[in-house]
Amino acid sequence: MTIIAGIKIPDSAMARQATELIRDTESEQLFHHSTRVFPFGALTGERRQLQYDRELLYIGAMFHDIGLTKQQGRRRLPFRKSNRVDASFPSLNASIIAP
């Protein structure tokens, strides 16, 4: 079992299969980014005293950037300096919200 910063990394068959798929699909840099998302999310949840499904969080963390891979048809959205999506995508118009 792997533990990072006190967070147990899920080791179920599904978690192992997701890890293998992402390792085979994403670049090394993106794979390592995806693996770091889980501990950061879990630590944030624990700090806020939230209950969460560790395996679901792990799977979401691993797959959250799969759309950036060549195999998945990488597409870039045009962002403005204001952190808003360009008006040509009105249904995606969003801004960054600070907690």
C-alpha positions in Angstrom: 0.0 0.0 0.0 1.3 3.4 -0.9 0.8 6.3 1.5 1.6 9.9 0.5 1.4 12.6 3.2 -0.7 10.3 5.3 -3.2 9.6 2.5 -3.6 6.0 1.5 -3.6 5.6 -2.3 -6.5 3.2 -3.4 -5.2 -0.2 -4.5 -8.4 -1.9 -5.7 -8.5 -3.7 -9.1 -10.3 -0.7 -10.6 -7.7 1.8 -9.2 -4.8 -0.3 -10.6 -6.5 -0.6 -14.0 -7.1 3.1 -14.1 -3.5 3.8 -13.2 -2.3 1.5 -15.9 -4.6 3.0 -18.5 -3.5 6.5 -17.7 0.2 5.6 -17.6 -0.2 4.1 -21.1 -2.3 7.0 -22.4 -0.9 10.2 -21.0 2.6 11.7 -21.3 4.9 11.0 -18.3 4.4 14.6 -17.1 0.6 14.5 -17.3 0.6 11.1 -15.7 2.5 12.3 -12.7 0.3 15.4 -12.5 -2.8 13.2 -12.4 -1.3 11.0 -9.6 -0.6 14.2 -7.5 -4.2 15.4 -7.8 -5.6 12.7 -5.6 -3.5 13.4 -2.5 -4.0 17.1 -2.8 -7.8 16.6 -3.2 -7.9 14.1 -0.3 -5.9 16.4 2.0 -8.2 19.3 1.1 -11.2 17.2 1.9 -9.8 16.1 5.2 -8.8 19.6 6.2 -12.4 20.7 5.5 -13.7 17.6 7.3 -15.5 16.3 4.3 -16.6 12.7 3.7 -15.6 11.4 0.3 -15.2 8.1 -1.5 -11.5 7.6 -1.8 -11.7 5.3 -4.9 -14.1 7.6 -6.7 -11.9 10.6 -6.0 -8.8 8.7 -7.2 -10.5 7.6 -10.4 -11.7 11.2 -11.1 -8.2 12.5 -10.4 -6.6 10.0 -12.7 -9.0 10.7 -15.6 -9.5 14.5 -15.2 -7.0 15.5 -17.9 -7.4 12.6 -20.4 -9.0 15.0 -22.9 -5.6 16.6 -23.2 -4.0 13.6 -24.8 -3.6 13.1 -28.6 -5.5 9.8 -28.4 -8.6 11.7 -27.1 -8.5 14.4 -29.7 -6.8 17.3 -27.8 -8.7 20.5 -28.2 -7.7 23.9 -26.8 -10.3 26.4 -25.7 -9.5 30.0 -26.4 -9.0 31.8 -23.0 -8.9 35.5 -22.5 -6.6 37.1 -20.0 -9.5 37.6 -17.7 -9.7 33.8 -17.2 -13.0 33.6 -19.0 -13.7 31.3 -21.9 -14.0 33.2 -25.2 -17.5 34.4 -26.1 -17.5 32.0 -29.0 -18.3 29.3 -26.4 -21.2 31.0 -24.6 -22.4 27.8 -22.9 -18.9 27.4 -21.3 -18.6 31.0 -20.1 -17.1 30.8 -16.7 -14.7 32.5 -14.4 -12.4 31.4 -11.6 -14.0 31.7 -8.2 -11.8 32.1 -5.2 -12.9 30.3 -2.0 
